Amino acid sequence: MARFLAGTSGWNYPGWRGSFYPENLPAREFLSFYAVRFATVEVNYSFYHLPRVSTYQKWSEQTPEGFVFALKASRFITHIKRLKGVRESWGEFVARALALKEKLGPILFQFPPSFHATAENLKNVERMLAYKASREHALRLAMEFRHESCFGEAMLALLREHQAALVIAHSSRYPVPKVVATAPFVYFRFHGPRELFASGYSNAELEEWATHMKALLADGLDVYAYFNNDAMGDAVPNAETLMEMVVPAGRGAVRNDQQ
């Protein structure tokens, strides 16, 4: 049965006290509180830092069985090296991430707008997707591109061949790809409809996205959806509304507060 998981991009937001977290809740308890309401979270921390194995283990201990962490690949890989000569650093990233065990979800590669579908970049993407950093764990890789040339058939063919997902990322700043499945799962990101990271989606806007997601689920595809419009606190209510639209409570929704 296809699985639907929705959450936010990160959980360590002191500004969410009062609206989501209790006013006096210590930051060290944010994740365990978050995991009561959501069954997944996207980790931005791993984009800027290389988490220790002990950090991943601590996160796992603070979340219930079935919880899923989507990890953002290091910017060293995507922005600094741009996929060139990253075998060692990618291997180290995965080796540490495997400490999450069954809670490890998709790994997100977010590329800068300057990353176009050039012959060199296509070759590097193919090499990256073909390299198996872990033989023990079937990794789910998701690629977020911010230049429309990467939405063309040349890139899509590579993603299909290696069963990697094209991220359907929505924002007012970058081009938005059509909803297309290139893997057994589809990965959505929501950065804000008007102001990047700082604007909320209306119910009408969310309903349009929910329609796409329900169709994908009906086709047997897993769907992950993460809200990165967290600056003004819109991510939590938007994620909760989307969950109710896609799989209403009591109808098999994957949400920890209903388990």
N, C-alpha and C positions, 0 to 999 in steps of 0.2 A: 504494500500500500504506500502510495506517495506521501511524503511528509512535508508539512508546511511549518516553517520556523521564522518568526519575526522578532526583532529586538532593536537595540540601539547600538550606535558605534561608540563603545566605551561605557563605563559605569562610574568612573571616579570624578563626579561633578559636584563639588560642594554647593554650587548654586541650585542644585535640585532639592536641597533641604527645604522642607516646608511644602513643596509642590509634589514631590515624589518620596523622598526620604524623610523620616521623622526629623524634627528640628535638632534634636540632641543625639542623633545617631552618629557614632564615631565613624570616620572614614574607613577604618579597617573592617567595618561590618557592612559596607555598601554592597559588595558583591553578593554576599549571602542573602541580603534583603532583596536585591535585584532579582536573584534567581528564584524567588518565590513567585514573582510576577511574569517572568519571561524564561523561556527554555533555551535561549541562545543569546550570545553577545558577540559583537565584532571588536577585536582588539586592535586599537591604533598604536598602543605602546610599542608593539613589536616592529613598527615602521621606523621608530626613532631610536630604539634600543634593542639589544639582543638579550631577551629575558634569560635568567638562569634556570636551570632544571628545577631548582628548589622553588622558584617563583611559579612555574607552571604547576608543580605539585601542590603548592599552597592554594592556587586558584581552583584546582580540581577538588581539593578537600572542602572548599567552601561552597561547592555547588552539588546539587543532587544527581543521582543517576539519570542518565539521558540528556543532561545538559550538554550543549555544543558550543565550543569556542571557534569562531572564524578568525583566523590570524591574518594580519596585514604583513606581507613580506617586507623585508628590510629595504629602506630607501637606498641603501648602499648598492643593492642589486638592481633596482629599477631606475633610479635617478642618477646615481654617480657612475656606476659601471655600465648601466643600460644593457644588461644581460651579457656583457662581454667578459669572459674570464672569471665567472662567478661560481664555478663548480664547487670549489672548496667552501666558500662562504655560504652557498645555498645548502650544501651538505651539513654544515654546522647548524644552520637555522633549523633544518628539519630534525636533526638528531636531538636537539633540545626540545623542540615542539612535541616530539613523540612521547615526552613525559606526560602529556595529557591523556595518552592511551585512547580509549574509545570516545573520549570527549573532544578529540581533535576533529574539527570540521574543515570546511574549505580554507584554502590559503589564497588570499587576495593579492594580486599584483596590480598596483595602481601606477600607471605610467604618466609622465608629464605630457602636456600638450605638444611639446616639441618632438615627441616620439611618433614619427610618421611610418606608414607602411612602405618603407624603402626596401630594396632588395636585401640590403645588409640587415635591417631590423627583422625582416621576415625570416631570414636565415637564423638569426639569433633566437627568435621566438621558437622556431622549430627545434633548435638544439636544446633549448631550455625544456620544452615540453617532452622531448624524447629522453632526456636524462632522468633516470629513476633514482632519486635521492634516497629512497627507502624501498627495499624489497619486501619488507614485512608489513607495510601499511600502504593500502591503495589510496594515494593522495588525490584529493579533489582540488584542482587548480582553477582559479577564476581570474580572468584578465579584464581590467578596466582601462580602456583607452580614452584619451581626451582629444583625439584628432580624427576627423571623419574618414580619412583614408584607411584607417584601421577597421572600418566597418564593411570594407569591400570583400569580395569573394575570395581573394587570395588569402587574407587573414582568417576568414571564416572556415575555409577549407582546412587550414592547419589545426584550428581548434577542434573541428569535427573529427579529424584523423586521430587526435590524441585525447579526445573526450574531455576537453577543457571548456569551461563556460565563458561566453562573452558576457561581461557584466553589463546589465541594463542600468546605467547610472543616469539619474535625472537631476538636473540643476538648470539654473538660468544662465550660467556662464559657459558651459561646454556643450558640444553637440550631443544629442541623445540618440542612441541607436534604436532601431526597430526591435521589438520583442522577438527574439529568435533563440531557439534552443540548439546549442552545439554540443551538449553533453547530457548525461542522465539527470542533470539538475540545472536550475536556472538561478542566477544570483542577481538580486536587485539592490541598488543603493539609492538613497534619497538624500540629496544635499540641500534641499530647500527650493521652493518653486519661484521665489522672487529674489530674496537676498540670500547669498550663499551662507549656509550653516545657521542662518538666523531668521528663517521664515517658516511658517507652518503650512501644511497642506489642508485644503478644505475637504469636507466629506465628499463633495462631487469629484474632486481630483483623485481622492483615494479610491472611490468606487470604480473609477475608470481603470486604475491599476489592479484593483481586486478582480475585475472581470478577466483580465489577462491571466492572472495567477490561478484562478479557478479553472480556466481552460487548460493550463499547463498541468495542473494536478490531475485533471480528468484524463490526461494523456499518459499518466503514470510517472511524471517527472517531479522530483523533489524541488521545493521552492524555498529559497532563503531570501529574507528581506531585512535590510538594516537602514535605520534612519540616522543620518549624520547631521541633521539640523538641530543640534543640541545647544547652541549658544544661548537661545532664549527659552529653552525648556520645551520645545515643541516635539522633540523626538519621542518622548514617552507616550503622550496622548495620541500622537499619530500612529505609533506602532500598535497601541492597544485598539484603536479604531480599526485599523487594517485587519488585525487578527479577527475581530468580530465580524467584519465583512466577508472575509475569505472562508473561515470555518467557525461559525458561531459556537459559543460555549455549549457544551452538551452534544455536539456533533463530531467529536473527535479532534477538536482543535488541540494542537500541541502547545499548551500553555500550563506552566507549573502550578498556577493558582487553582486549576481545575482538576489536578491529580490527587 
